[in-house]
Amino acid sequence: MFDQTPEEGRPGRAPSINVLGGPLLPCSAAPLTGFYRDGCCNTGREDMGLHTVCAVMTAEFLAFSKAHGNDLSTPMPEYGFAGLKPGDRWCLCAARWKEALDANAAPQVVLEATHAVTLQIVPLDELKKYAVKLQ
């Protein structure tokens, strides 16, 4: 799963394929997201949390995440993090998205920007129920 691919040339990285089988599109450059802070929900061996779901933040999800120990809305300037607000796109951990789904708090998902590795945690039919197109 995390082999070097000729087009990427980075050992330990999963190929940049989305859940629909096409090329992984960028999730967000503002705020800059992704485990590798490359704007995409790429993943690899060192991404233990599988930050692979391109989600559109909602007030409900941000409150849910904060209540469950992952405060994404509070700025942390010391880390260059301005905090997320509703409407921002962010690469979420697949397990966190699934946890929110199970609690009826899941945010919408950009399928074309959600990495295929997500399918190990969340079935495609569940992701499709929350699908939104990139603007």
Stockholm file with secondary structure:
# STOCKHOLM 1.0

chainA/1-135         MFDQTPEEGRPGRAPSINVLGGPLLPCSAAPLTGFYRDGCCNTGREDMGLHTVCAVMTAEFLAFSKAHGNDLSTPMPEYGFAGLKPGDRWCLCAARWKEALDANAAPQVVLEATHAVTLQIVPLDELKKYAVKLQ
#=GR chainA/1-135 SS CCCCCTTTCCTTBCCCBBTTSSBCCCCCBTTBCSTTSSSSCCCBTTCTTCEEEEEECCHHHHHHHHHTTCCCSSCBGGGTBCCCCTTCEEEEEHHHHHHHHHTTCCCEECGGGSBGGGGGTSCHHHHHTTBCCCC
#=GC SS_cons         CCCCCTTTCCTTBCCCBBTTSSBCCCCCBTTBCSTTSSSSCCCBTTCTTCEEEEEECCHHHHHHHHHTTCCCSSCBGGGTBCCCCTTCEEEEEHHHHHHHHHTTCCCEECGGGSBGGGGGTSCHHHHHTTBCCCC
//
